[in-house]
């Protein structure tokens, strides 16, 4: 049987090249079907809504949710599960693919952007899942723009959010402490929005100091303390337990050895021989972003004990 390709070598190789190029074009069109391309080469498509009619100026703020999906359709990062929107200044200057996407979308829109894993790893280098991505692949950045607010609207939104957030967290804290009253009464530091009780370990007597965390701490002139700590969310998820970890924690005055206020500040308010229990707002813990095992805006239970002055 004779070959279907020409016998001439030049024609044969030309035919093979054309087949490869054609297949490449078909694959490219299949992969990027439905996507538009900006002048900078950004590939995107709107899942819902559409583009702004004109670019906005500074002093505007976007309320957004986003999802990053890896090459294997695995979720890398998801803010859609958060109970509040992310607040991002409207990008007048485009510095990366994500900002360019945000510049395009009008309120109520959801858009999908293709981004290379190489570029994604440069933009979000501190995320452990993204660090592990292979090079040379394509990921997806899906962003939903809920609202775009001007400066005055954003200020009103921020004030309302702070008030609503404080009320919501304090309600959770009050309910938690009400269930723990049999172990002793709680006091409220009204300036710090933290409930606390500090007990002498030998006598069992509780401190009656009002607004404990708003006055100079017990160890005001101490530079360094060592202590045991036990921290959970209010639903009981364990975060820190120094005994399980087999180590003592340390806190240094006016320093941030641990990077968390609950670990760097609270030990200075617990005297030697005392046990301090604190129920704190998320601002003293992991805040809006949370961490693995800790949801956003999660109040925390903190127990500080076995405090020892080192310096």
LINSULUR-V153101 format. One record per run of one state. SS is the DSSP state (A for helix, B for strand, O for the rest). FROM is the first residue (numbers start at 1). TO is the last residue. Records with the same first field share a line. If there is no record, write none. Layout:
SS: FROM-TO ; FROM-TO
This chain:
O: 1-8 ; 32-35 ; 38-42 ; 49-50 ; 52-59 ; 70-74 ; 79-85 ; 90-96 ; 106-108 ; 124-127 ; 132-137 ; 180-180 ; 184-186 ; 190-193 ; 201-205 ; 207-211 ; 215-223 ; 234-237 ; 246-248 ; 253-260 ; 265-265 ; 270-273 ; 281-281 ; 285-290 ; 292-293 ; 295-299 ; 310-311
A: 9-31 ; 97-104 ; 117-123 ; 128-131 ; 151-179 ; 181-183 ; 212-214 ; 242-245 ; 261-264 ; 266-269 ; 282-284
B: 36-37 ; 43-48 ; 51-51 ; 60-69 ; 75-78 ; 86-89 ; 105-105 ; 109-116 ; 138-150 ; 187-189 ; 194-200 ; 206-206 ; 224-233 ; 238-241 ; 249-252 ; 274-280 ; 291-291 ; 294-294 ; 300-309
